[in-house]
């Protein structure tokens, strides 16, 4: 009780404000007995909160990006963006008002969430302010050079264009502007507020000139020029029409197109990100709380009034430009307001003033935050000098810190994301206080609840993803990795059960240019299981300076993105395709997620088609920009096309022999992997991601009998049941769910043994137990089987006559020519390597000209009659 004037709360970190509502930022327990200190609280609501908040929310967006938003998004979507953006920040404003009226402004984060987390948020908000300061200075310098910068191609100055241009000149001009901001901020908050007030008057006059010009300036036409990619000059005819119903109607809808400043196609998210930057100044007044006479009154009142004022200005300006300027003018010249003003220097002054004030606001706000960080001693000696203040309470050392960092940080990015993180932290702090039911949390501002806090947090997080999804993707990778690793360990292969079997597919791809249709089809066949695209590059690592496979992953992953399939990619380097396939079958996957099925394209002599030349997604550059934007991980469409070699020609050498191809099939079966071979899938249509096909006009034909061994009449062996299961899986996928499935049973009706009738009933009962909905077609094939009878010596060689193979093919053509896809039994290759060519020739003859066909050899029990 020796000092009853000691503040109840000492200074803490907030990222919002500097001092407590009842004490001074530089107060110490001994200050009460010493000489009286000068009270730094001199600013009222208007000068301390409204003016800096309004100017921060205007910045350069008001003059240089209004046409950008309306031109690309259209008036309706533009207004929607404004409403959504202001709704999001309004939720945070409610939290700010609640905490500022509770008498604990600067401690709201550190005391609610702990000084460690509060200090981290404060540091982040400080860096956001520093980056924003550099960004606004760069914007101001660019605006100055647009008017006064000399032509870089000419050594002679013309008229007012006297300022030389270049990188180091830009650094010099930025340093001069920052020095001007430094001088204003060193003097103190009072001179800053007076300077801001003068700037606000100039900006207001500039705004009034724009509104007056809309009725005073007559319609006029402009020719706008830009430099093209090949140094050619692009010319655009644009018009200012004055108030026109036709112009308004034409500007209502969106018209996203190429942005001439970034040379990329705009989208809702990119335009919204730019629009939202005008909302990052809502805490400019709260940052000045240490200089306010009555922070608990000024912060809520001034912030809310400023937000309503800026909202009204933006809405009116959007309506004005949407009704008076054609879209070409809005999109091709973001400084068009100077063209249509009754006196263009007024708009120019407005741009300069808005940029300068935003830079000063960021600098002085950042210095106050840094001062609070230093007072809490969370970062030790490096920030200790930032506690020093002048006799009037101005933290001039913190201002110098901020100026130095802004000088070094001239190029800024992700400014909005920093702000949104800080806003989310404010909402989180308020939510923590509300849910904790803290007895001393009794704000006089009642227009908030835990619902608004939670909604504000969620809105900020969603906005961060919309503005910069790729960085969020990087952040989420660590969390995803942790969860995937945990669940992979829980996925025990010893607990596998046939009832829960699903295909885990390794599709070997030689060249995606000729395999895209098969890749898309298998994507429908995976049934939520593992799907891996495998590729073997021939080579010997001992003779190479580096592994060539590692450089190819981005191209293959980009291919997966373009096709829209849910697949992984696994590449390997090997001396032969067969050996490389063995490697992939053994090592692909992890834990319980390893391939159980190998799928190959068919080995024949036909010339493949180039899918890249048929699909617009691979040959239309505009679709590339529109769909993926800039997030292509360094692989644009031309690079993707150039990476994969042209399709094979008839004379081209084959890297895979028939013996090696059949050997791959044999290897997979030995490794207890199911094998599928796809043929003619380049003829299949409607599998791409934009297709609306639902399968209602499609038919799936299934031939479960081994057609190359007529003596085998077993329809219930493992291979036949696996074939039925795969057809059923396809019938459950999105693009095949309404397809009709037909199962063909081959019978010898002229045989003395009429057991096929009983077998048919048995088979129908099996389908019922397996819950497979399909129609059964009985196909007599006595005329086909009679060609199978051969001399014993030829039968010993497992040779089949050409007449038999042709008869089987004709039977298939007769009954399945109209099917969208066919499932056939793939016999097991002979263990004798000398018969590999014969085996391949037999399969080729049977499937000749059939259309999309999948030959299947299953070794895994996959069906269960138990529910």
N, C-alpha and C positions, 0 to 999 in steps of 0.2 A: 504493500500500500504506500510505498515511498513515493511513487509517481502515479497519480491517478489519471494522468493524461496519456499514459502509454496506450497505443492502439491495441484493441483486443486481438487483431489478426495482423501478423507481420506480412511483409511482401511475399508473394508466391508466384509461381509460373502459371500462365494461363494461355498465352497465345491470343488473348482477347484484350486484356486490359492490364494496367500496371499496378494500381494501388487499390487498397480496400476503401470501402465507402466511408469509413470513419477515420482514416489515418493517412499520413503522408508517406510517399514512397521511400523517402530517405530518413524516416523517423527511427530513432533508437531509444532504448530505455532511458538513456541519460539525457535525452533532448529536453525533457521537461524541466530539468533544473538548470540548464545552461541558458545561453542567449536564445531568444526566440528566433525561429527560422521563418523564412519568407514562405507564405503559402502559395504554391504554384497553381492553385485552382483558380483560374481567371475566366474560363470560357463558358459561355451559355449554350443553350440547346442549338440555336441557329448556327453560330460560328463553330462550335465544337463538334457537332454531330451532323446536322443537316447538310452543311456545305461540303465537308469532305466525303460524305456518303454519296451525295448526288454526283459530284465530280468523279469519284471512283467508279460509279456505275455507268457513267457516260464514256469516259476515256476516249479512245479512238474508234470504238465500235460505232458510236452514234453517227459519226460523219463518214467513215470509210467502209463500213460493213452493212449498213442498212440496205443498200441496193443489192449487195451480195446475197443477203438472206431472202429478200422478197423476189429477186430475179430467179434464183435457183429453186427455192421452196414454194414460191407462189404466195399470194396474200393469205389464203386460208391456212396453209401449213405454217406460214411465218407467224401469224397470230397465235396459232396453236402452240408453237414453240415458246413464244413469249409467255403465254398463260401457264404452260407446264413449268418453265424455268422459274417464274415468279412464285408459283405454288410451292415448289421445292424450297426456295430460299425463305419463304414465309414461315415454313415449319421450323427452320432454324432460328428465325427471328423471334418466334414465340419462346424458344428456349433461352435465347439471349435476354429477352425482356424479363423472363421469370427469374433468372439468376441475378440480373443487374438490380432488380428490386428487392433482393433478399439480403443485401448488405454485405456480399462477399464476392465482389466482382473478380478480383484477380486470383482468387483461390478456387474458383469453380472447378477447374480440372485437377489441379494438384491435390486439393483437399478431398475431391470426390473419388478420383481414380488412383491416387497415390502420386507422390512427386516424381517417381521414375517415369511413369507413363505420361504424367502431365508435362514433365520436362521434355520428353520426346516429341509430344505434340507441339509444344511451344517452339522447339527448335525447327520442326517441320514448317510451322506457320511463318517463322522468321525467314527461312529459306524461300518460301513461297513469295513473300513480300520482296525479297532481294531479287529473285528471278523476274517478278512482275515489274520491278523498277527498271531492270535492264531491258525488258521487252518494250515498255512504254518509251524509253529513251530511244531505242532503235526505231520505233514507229515514228517518233517526232523527227529524227534525223532523216528518215526516208521521205517524210512529207516536206521537209525543208529542201531536200535535194531535188524533189519533183519540180519545185518552183525556181530555185536558185542554183541548182546544179548545172555545171557546164556539160556539153556534149562530150562523152568519153572518146568519140571518134574525131573530135576537132580540137586543135590546140588554141583556138581563138575563142575568147569569151564573147557572147552575144547578149546584149541587153542586160537584164537582171541575172542572167545565168553566169555567175562569176565564180561560184565555188567549185574547185576541182573535185573530181570524184575518184574513188579507188578504195581499196580495203583500208589502208592506213589512214587515209583522209576520213573515212567513216569512223575509225577508232578515235581520231582526234576530235571530230565533232561530237561524238558521244561523250567523250571525256569533258568537253566544255559544258555540255548540258548538265552532266552529273555534278560538275563543280558548282554550277548555278543552283542546283537543288541542294547541294551541301551547304552553301552559304545561307540559304533561307532557313534550312532546318537547324543550323548551328545557332542562329539568333534565338530560336525558341518557338514554342507552339503558338504564341500569340501573333508573331509576325507571319507565321505560316498560315494561320487562320485568316488574317487580314489579306494576305496575298491570294489565298484561295477564294475569298469573297470577291476580289477584283476579277479573278479569272472566271468565277461563276457568272458575273455580270456580262463579261465579254462572250462567254458561251451562250448565255441567254439571248443576247443581242443577235448572235449568229443564227440561233434557232429561229428567232422571230423573222429574220431576213429570209430564211428558207420558206416559212409559211406565207410571208407576204409575196415572195417571188412566184408561188404557185398560182396566184391570181393576177399578178402584175406582168409576168413575162409571157410573151406570145409564143405559140408553138414554133419550134425550130428543128432543123435536121442537123445531124452531125455525121462525120465520117471518122471512125475510130480505127486506128492502125495498131497492129502488134507484130512483133518479130516472130516468124514461124520457125519450125524446127530446122529447116534447111536454109536459114538466113533469108527466106523469102518474106515479103511483107503481106500480112493478112489485113484486108480492109472489111469493115463492117459498117453498114448504114443503119444509124440509130435515130430515134425521134423523141422529142419532148412534145407531147400532144396537148398539154394543159389538161384540165379536168375533162375526162371523156369516159362515157359509159362503156364504149367499146374497149378502150385500154384497160379499164377495171376488169371487164369480163375476161379479157385475154390473160390477165395476170392473176386470176383467181387460182388456177391449178398450178401444179408444180411443173418445172421444166429443167430438171437437173442435167447439167451439161459440163463441158470442159472448163475448168477454172484457169484463166490465162496466166495467173500468177504462180500456180503450182504445177500446171500442165497435167492435172489429174481430174477425173470425172467426180463430181460431187454427188453426195447421197444425203439422205435425211440425217444420218448420224454425224457426218462431217460438218454439215451446215449448222446443226443443233449445237455442236461443240463450240463453234465460233460464236453463235448467238449467246450461249451460256456464259461466255467470258464477261459479258456486261453485267452479270449478277454476282461477280466475285468481290464486290466492294461493300457488302452489307455490314462488315465489321469495322469499316474505317472510322466511324464515330466511337465505337466501343474501344478501339485502340487508344483513343485520346482520353480515356476515363480519368487518368491521373491528372489531367489538366482541366477537368470539368468542375464547375461549382457544385452542381448537384447531379452526380452520375445516375443515381437511381431514378431520377425524373427525366433527365435529358436523353439518356440512351434509348429507352423505349419510345418516347415521343418523337425524338428526332429521326430515329431509324425508320419507324413506321411511316412518318410523313414523307421522308425522302424516297422510300420504296414506292409509295403511291404516286408521287410526283413523276419519278422516272418511268413508271409503268404507263402512265397517261401519255407521256411524251413519246415513248416508243410506239404505242398503239397509233397515235395520231400521225406520226411520221411514216409508219408502215402504210396506213391508209392513203396518205398524201402521195407517196411515190408510186404506190400501186395503181392510182387513178390518173397519174399524169405522165408517167414514163413508160415507154415500151420495154419489153423484156431484153432486147438487145442492148439498150443503153444501160440497164441495170447490171447485166452480166459482164459486159465488155469494158466498163469503166466504173470502178468502185469509187472514184472521186467525182462522179457525175454531178454532185450537188454544187460544185464550183461552176460547172457549165451552165446550170439553169438558174443561178442566182442573179438578182438584179445588180449586185456588186460582188463579184467573186472574192475580193480580198476579205470580206466579212467572214465567209466560210473558211478561208485559209487561216485567218486568225483564230476561229473557233477550233479548228483542228489542232493548231499549235498549242493553244491554251489548254484544251482538254487533255492532250498528251502530257504536257508539262505538269499539270496539276495532279494527274494520276501518278506520275513518277515521284513527285514530292510526297504525295500521300503514302505511297508504298515505302519510301525511305524513312519518313518520320514514324510511321506505324511499326516498321521493322525495328527501328532503334528502341522504341518503347518496349517491345517484346524482348529484345536482347537485354535490356536493362533489368527486366524482371527475372530473366534467366540467371543473370549474374548475381542478383540479390539473393536468390535461393541457393547459390553456391552448388548447383547440381553438376557443373562442368569444371569446377576447380579453378586453378590459376589462370588458364587461358582467357577466361572471361572476367577475371577479377577487376581489371581496369574499367570495365563497362559499368561498374557501380558508381563511378565518379559522376557528380552532377555539378552544374553551375549554382551560383547563389539563388537563382530563380527556380531551380529544380529541373533544368533542362539537362538530360543525360548526353552531354556533348561527345563523350568518348564513345558511347554506343552508336552515335550518329556517324562518327569516323569509321568505326568497324563496318557499319552498313555500307557506307560510301565505298570503302575499299573492296568489299566483296562484290558490290554491284559493278565496280570498275572492272574486276576480273571476270565477272559473269555476264558479259555483254550479250551473249546469245542464250536465251532461256527457252525451255520446253516443259511441257506438262505442268504449267502454272495452274491451270484450272484444277487438275487432279490434286495438287497440294492443297488448294483452297477447300476442295470438297472433303478431303481427309480431315482438315481442321474443323469444318462445319459438322461433320459426322461426330467428331470428338466432343464438340459443344453439346450436341443432342444427347450423346452418350452420358456426359456428365450430368446433364439435367435429368435424364432417365434414371441414373443411379441414385441421385438425391430423392427422386420421387418414389422409386420402388423401395428404397431403404427406409422410407418414412422418417427421415431425420427430423427430430423435434424442432431444430432451429431453421429448418427449411420452410419458411413461411413467406413466400413472395407476395407482394401486393398486386402484382400483375397476375390475373386469374385466367386469362384466355389461353391456357395451355393444359395439357394432361399428358400422362405417359403414352397415350395413343399418338399424340402429335410428335413426341420425341422419337418414338419407335418408327413412325412413318417417315420422319425426317432422316433418320439414319439409313433406312432402306432406300429412300430416294437418292441420297448422296452416293450410295454404293452403286445403284443402278446407273446413275449419271456418269460415274467414273468408268463403268464398263462401256457405256455408249460412246464416251469421248475418246477413250483409248483402250479398246479391247485387247490389243496385243500385249500390253504390259500386264494387264490383269491375267492374261493367259500364262505369262511367265510366273507371276506370283502364285497362281493356283497349281502350277506343276509340282511344287514341293508338297502341297497338301495331297494332291492326287497320288503322287508316288508313295507317300506314306500309307494311304488307305489301300492302294493296290497291293503293295507288298504284304500288308497285314492279311488281306483276304486271300492272297495266293498261298500263303502259309496254311491257311485254314482249309484250302481246297485240296483235300487228301485223295490221291488217286486210288488208294486202297478202299475207299468208300464208294467207288463208282457203282452204279446199278443200271441195268439195261433199260429200266423204265425212264431214266432221265438222260439217256444217251442223246447226243446232238452231234452233227458233223463238225469236225475241226479240220479245216481245209488248208492245204498247201497247194496253191495253183502255180505251176511253173510257167513263166512267161519268157519267151525268147525276145520278142519285139512287141511292145505295146501297140505300135501302129496297126498291126494286124490282129491283135488279140483283145481289143477293147470290148467287143460284143460278148466274148466269152467271160471276160472279167465282170461285166455287168450282170450276166446271167448267173454266175456263181455267187454273186452278192445276194441274189434272191434265194439261193439254195443253202446258205449258211445257217439259217434258223437260229440266229442269236449266238452262234458258236464262233470259234476262232477262225479268222480268215486272213491268210498270209499270202502275199504275192512274192514268189521266189524267182530269183534270176541268177544264172551262173555266168560269170565272165571268165573266158579262157585266158590263162596266163600263169606265170610262175613268179611268185613274190621274190625269189632269190635273184632273179634277173631284172627286177624293177627297183627304181629308187624309192618308191613309196607305194602304199596300197591304193590302187586306183578305185577301189570299190567305195571307199569312204566319201569320195567327192560326188558320188552318184546318188546318194540317199535323198538329197533335197529335190532332185529332179523326179525321182519315183514318188516321193511323198506329194509333190505338187501334182503329179498325174492322178494320184488317189483323190486329191481335193477336186480336181477338174471333173473327174468321173462321178464324184459324189458317192463313192463306195466306202463301206466301213471295213477297211482292211489295213493290216500292218504290211511292212515291207522288210524282206530279209534277202540280202545279197551276199554272194560269196565268190571267191577267186579260186579256180581249180584248173588242173591240167586237162580235164575232160568234163563234159556235161554230166555224164553218168556219175562220176566221182563227186562232183559238186552237189548233185541232187541227193546223194547219200548223206553228205554233210548236213544239208538243210533238213532232211528228214530226221536226223538224229538230234540236232542242236536247236532247231527252231522251236520257239515257245518256252514256257517256264512253268515248272511245277505241274499242276493239273491241267494247264492249258497248253497242250502240245498237239500237233496235227495227228489225226487218225485216218485221214483220207488224202491221197495224192491225186491231183487232177492235171492231166496233160492235154495239150492240143494234139490234133491228129497229124501223123507223119504221112504226107503224100506229096505228089509232084505238082499240085496245082499252084498257080501264082496267087499269093494272098493279096487282099485289097487293103488300101491305106485308109484306115478309119479317120485319121487326122484331117484328110481332105474332104471328108463327108460331113463331119459334125461341125456346126457353126461355132461351138464352144472352143474349138482348136484352131479355127481359121479367121475368127472375127475379133480383131484387137479391141474394138469398142466394148464387146461383151466382157473381155478380160478386165478392163478398167471398171466397168459398171458393177460387176459381180464381186470382185475381190479387192478392188481399190489398191492400196499400196502394200497390203499385208500379204505379199507373195514370197516372203523369206528369201529374196534375192533371185528368184526364178520367175521371170516374166514369160509371156507366151512365146515370143520368138526364141528365147533360150531353150524353152521346153521342146519346141519343134526341132531345133537344131541338134539337141542332145541325142535323140533317138534316131538311129540310121534309117535310110529308106527301106521299104519292104524288099524282100528277096525277089529277084527275077529268075526266070527259068535257067539262065546260064550261070547264075550265081553259085559259088561253091557252098556245100552243105557242111556245117560244123558238127553235124550229128549224123552218124550212119544208121541204117535200119537195124543192124545188130545191136548197136548201143541203145537205141530207142526201146527195143523190146527188152533189152537187159534192164533198163530202168523200171519197167513194169514188173519184171521178175524180182528185182531187188526189193521193191516196195512190198510185194506180197510176202517175201521171205521175212521182212521186218514187221510183219503183221499189220500192214497198212492197207486199207481199202484203196482201190484204184479206179479212177474214172477217166475216160478218154472222150474228148468232145470233138465233133466234126461238123462242119458246115454252119457254125454259129455266126459267121459273118452275114448269113442270110436272115438272122433273127432281128426283128424290129420291135421297137416299143419298150426297150429295157433301160433307156437313159433316165436320169433323175427327173427330167421335166415331163416325161410321158404320163398321160392320164389313163393308160391301159389298165383295166382291172381284170382281164382274162375272160370276160363274159363271152367273147367270140373265139376263144382258144380251146384247143384240145390237147390233152397229154395222153400219149399212147405208150403202154407198157407191155413189153414182150418178156415175161419172166423166164421162159424156157431157153436153155442153151441151144440155139438154133443150129450150131455146127456139130452137135452131137444128138441126133434124133433119138438115139436109144435111151437117152436120159429123160425120164418123165417126171422127175421130182420137182414139183413146184414149191416145195417147202424147205429146200436146202438153204443154208446160210446166205449164199449169194443171191438167190431169188428173193428171199425176204428182205435183204438189204436193198435190192433194186426197188422193191415195192415201197420201202420206207423212204427212200430218196425221192421217189415220185410224189409220195404223200407230203413230204416236207415242202417240195416246190408248190404243191397245191394249196399250202397254207400261207404262202408269201403274198405280199400286197398286190403284185401285178398278175398273180395267177390264182387268187383265191376263188374266183368265179369260173375258172376253167373246168371243163368236163374231163374226167379221167376215165380212160377205157383200158381194160386189161384183156389181152388176147391169149387164149388158151389154144395151143396147137394139138390136134387130136388126129389119130388115124381111124377114121370111121369105117373103113373097109376091112379093118383087121378083125380076126375072129375073137380077139379079146376085147370085150366091150366094157372094160373096167374104167374107161375114161368118163363114163356117165357118173359113176360113183365118185371119181376123182373131182369132177366138176362140182358136185354137191359138197364134197369135203372142202374144196377151195372156197366156195361161197361162205361156208361156215367159218373158215379161217378169216376171211375179210370182215365178217361180222364181229368176230372176237377182237380183231385188230382195229376196229372202228374206222375202217377205210371205206369211204364212199366212192364206188366206181361201178361202171357197167361192165359186164363180162361178155366178151365176144368169142364164140367158138369158131375156130378156123381149121377146117379140114386141110391137111397137107399131105395126103397120100401121094399126090402127083409129085410132090417135092421130094419125099423120102425115097421114092423109087430110084432117083438119081444118085442116092447115097451109096447104094450097093456097089462094091468094088472088089477086085481080086484081093486075096489075102495079103499078097506081098505089098500092094499099095496101101492097104489098110494098116499094115505094120508100120509104114512110114508116116501114118497119120495124114496122108494126102487126101484131099477132097477134089472131086472132079469139077471142072469149070461149069458143067451143066447143073450140078447141084447148087453151087454158089450163085449162079445166075437165077436158078429157080427160087432160092431163098430171097434174093433181092427183089425179084418180080412179085413175090408174095407180099413182101413189106410195102412195095410201091402200090400194090393194089389196095391194101387195107389202111395204110397210114400216110398216103401221099398228102392229105389235107391237114395233118396234125401240125401243131406249132412246134412240138418237140417230141422226140421218141426216146424211150429208155430201153436199151437192149442189154442182153447178157454178154459180158466180155469173158471169153474162155481164158483159162490160165495158160500162159505160154509153156511150150515144151522145155524141159530142162536141157535139151540138146541145143547148143548154140547154133548148130548148122541149120536148124529149122526156123530160125528167127525171121528170115526173109519170107519164108512160106507162110508163117503165121500172120505176118503183117499183110501179105497179099490177100489172104483169105478174108480178114476183117475188112480190108479196103473194098473187096469185091461185094461183100454182103451189104455194105452201107453206101455203095456208089449211088450218087444223085438222090439220096433220101431227103436231104434237108437237115436242119439242126437235129443232131443225134448225140446222145450221151450213152456210151458203152461202159458198163459198170461190172466190176468184180469185187464182191464184198467178202471179207474174211471175219467180220465182227458181228456177233449176235446183237441185233438192234431192236428186236420186237418183243413185246410182252403182252400176253392176253390178260394179265391182271390189271385191274383198274387202279 
